[in-house]
Every structure is written in C-alpha cells, then in structure tokens.
Amino acid sequence: MTTNSKTVTRATHDKVILPVYTPAQFVPVKGKGSRIWDQQGREYIDFAGGIAVMALGHCHPALVAALKQQGETLWYTSNIFTNEPALRLASKLIDATFAERVFFVNSGAEANEAAFKLARHYAIKRHNPYKTKIIAFYNAFHGRTLFTVSVGGQAKYADGFGPKPADIVHVPFNDLAAVKAVMDDHTCSVVLEPIQGEGGITPATPEFLKGVRELCDQHHALLVFDEVQSGMGRSGKLFTYMHYGVTPDILTTAKALDGGFPISAMLTTEEVASVMTVGVHGTTYGGNPLACAVAEAALDTINTPQVLSGVQARHERFV
Ligand SMILES: Cc1ncc(COP(=O)(O)O)c(C=O)c1O
C-alpha cells in the first residue's frame, strides 16, 4: 500500500496505526482557540480539549510565538549542555510552587516513572533497602509504562503484560482508614491524584489529603501528587494541592504544561532531590529548548490572576 499526505483519510488510520484507539470519524487539519476544522473544511467546537492538554486552546498566539522564536534559534542540545529555556522554566516553576528542584521529561508517564523511582531511591538511600512499598488507589491513572500502569489502579490497563513491579498496594480513594490499615514503616510513598481524572472526576476530600500527609510524616514516607491532569490552572489554581494547604514531597505535571507540545516535569524538594547523583536517572529529549520555551510561554499565560480567576468563574457557572 502506498499513501501520501494528499490521500490519507480516516480509513487510513485503521490500516496503518496500532489498533489501540478509536478516533472520531473525521480528521482535524486545523485548530484555532476552541475550534477545529476537518479535511472537508467543516468547523467543530473541540470539547475534547486534547484530554486536559489544550488549556489555552489551539494555536494560542503566545505559544505559537515562542515556538517560532525558539524554532529559529536552538532546538536541541542533549544533556551535554544545559539551555536557557529549561533554566528559566525550572526557575519559574520553583518560584510558583513548593519545589526546589525540577526534572524535565516528555510525558506524564515519564514524569511519574521518575517520581516513583525517586521515591524508592530516597527511601532506600535514607532509610533501608526494604522500604519500597507504594500505596496507591483504585481507579487512579498514572500512565502506560509498566511501573506507572502498575501503580495506577485499573486492571484493564495493567493486566496482560506479565509480571508487574512488586510491592504496590491499592486501596479505595478517599478512604483514610484503608490507607492507615496498609501504612507501615516499609512504605516509601503514597501516590495520588488530588482530583482523580481518568477514573471519573473525583476530588480528594480535605480530611483525606491532610490525613494521608500526616500518615506519611509519621512513617517517613513521601507524598507524591500526580497533577498531570489536575495541574496547570485547570482547577482554578496553578496546582490543585494549593486549594488544600497540603504540600507533597514530589509533584508531577504534564498535559497543559505545554498546551499541546510534549513536555512534563517532576518537581521536588532539595532534600528529596539530594539522593540523586550523576547518571542515576536521565532522558534524551527531556528539557529540550523547544519544549521548554513553549512551556514557559504557557506558564506565563496561565499563572496570572486573570486566567486563574476566569477558570474559577467558569467552574462556578458549570456547577
Ligand atoms: C493523572 C494522569 N497521570 C498520568 C497520565 C499519563 O500521561 P501521558 O499520557 O502523557 O503519559 C495521565 C494521562 O491521561 C493522567 O491523566
């Protein structure tokens, strides 16, 4: 079969792409704000919004300008060099949050993979080699690598791939007694989405988040918040933890972080980051100048009182 860009249609998808998705029956070719247009020029309102990605809509002028400017300047360097957009973006994320250290990757799953590895590494380095238990939640979603899909609490995604990483326990979300029942000194971390996304939009209760924080402190376990879906202004604050007054030790962000250009980040404290040394973890594309320049423009646009209060006002209207 030969195809070229002129002849591809929705039917081509079912011949050439791995059959893991069932996309809509038309192919979008253009987007602007909340609208997309298909191959026939038909206009649609895009209620899918990139599944929590297109927080600023399609082709937002600030993001397009950043992409063009950086695209004509420096795309990629590898980690042999650092680069200005990554350093600026990390500094701004630190200024805006609890974090003191940032690690950039390319997807939500990779940010969570880094977070779970860091939580285990911290416990092993600072405490003992048996402190590896991860407490996670049914209906959670953390990505599709074998580690992240195993921490996610949905058998339909996790089963069928052979042996899973060990020492992961799932309990019902918002059930503090259930967490207490499995929490012990062998626990390295509790991992949760402050608002569960894929499992149905379920916010954590304030008592639950506060209680989990206290249990983590009592047992020297790290609290990991997956804000891949709930972060970057989508709850009306830059990150959802800011509504609760409960601060995690590690936070992951992706999706709306770049409004459609692949990037993700893991944020943490100086103390937790201090167990990582050169070569312990890494990535080829993470922190590349192009993605970081676009994310900087997205962060500058989203993290303003005007945008965040606009999200809150629309939330109230929908409710
Ligand atoms: C809460 C949460 N974590 C992680 C992920 C995985 O992100 P990605 O698909 O970019 O790997 C998702 C994706 O839907 C998500 O909603």
The ligand as an SDF file (V2000), in Angstrom:
LIG
                    3D

 16 16  0  0  0  0  0  0  0  0999 V2000
   -3.3490   11.7700   36.0860 C   0  0  0  0  0  0  0  0  0  0  0  0
   -2.5600   11.2760   34.9170 C   0  0  0  0  0  0  0  0  0  0  0  0
   -1.3120   10.8470   35.0960 N   0  0  0  0  0  0  0  0  0  0  0  0
   -0.5540   10.4180   34.0760 C   0  0  0  0  0  0  0  0  0  0  0  0
   -1.0550   10.3760   32.7850 C   0  0  0  0  0  0  0  0  0  0  0  0
   -0.1780    9.8700   31.6770 C   0  0  0  0  0  0  0  0  0  0  0  0
    0.2610   10.9240   30.8870 O   0  0  0  0  0  0  0  0  0  0  0  0
    0.8630   10.6260   29.4230 P   0  0  0  0  0  0  0  0  0  0  0  0
   -0.2460   10.0450   28.5960 O   0  0  0  0  0  0  0  0  0  0  0  0
    1.3490   11.9600   28.9480 O   0  0  0  0  0  0  0  0  0  0  0  0
    1.9780    9.6520   29.6030 O   0  0  0  0  0  0  0  0  0  0  0  0
   -2.3610   10.8100   32.5390 C   0  0  0  0  0  0  0  0  0  0  0  0
   -2.9270   10.7650   31.1680 C   0  0  0  0  0  0  0  0  0  0  0  0
   -4.1150   10.7760   30.9630 O   0  0  0  0  0  0  0  0  0  0  0  0
   -3.1450   11.2670   33.6300 C   0  0  0  0  0  0  0  0  0  0  0  0
   -4.4000   11.6870   33.4580 O   0  0  0  0  0  0  0  0  0  0  0  0
  1  2  1  0
  2  3  1  0
  2 15  2  0
  3  4  2  0
  4  5  1  0
  5  6  1  0
  5 12  2  0
  6  7  1  0
  7  8  1  0
  8  9  2  0
  8 10  1  0
  8 11  1  0
 12 13  1  0
 12 15  1  0
 13 14  2  0
 15 16  1  0
M  END
$$$$
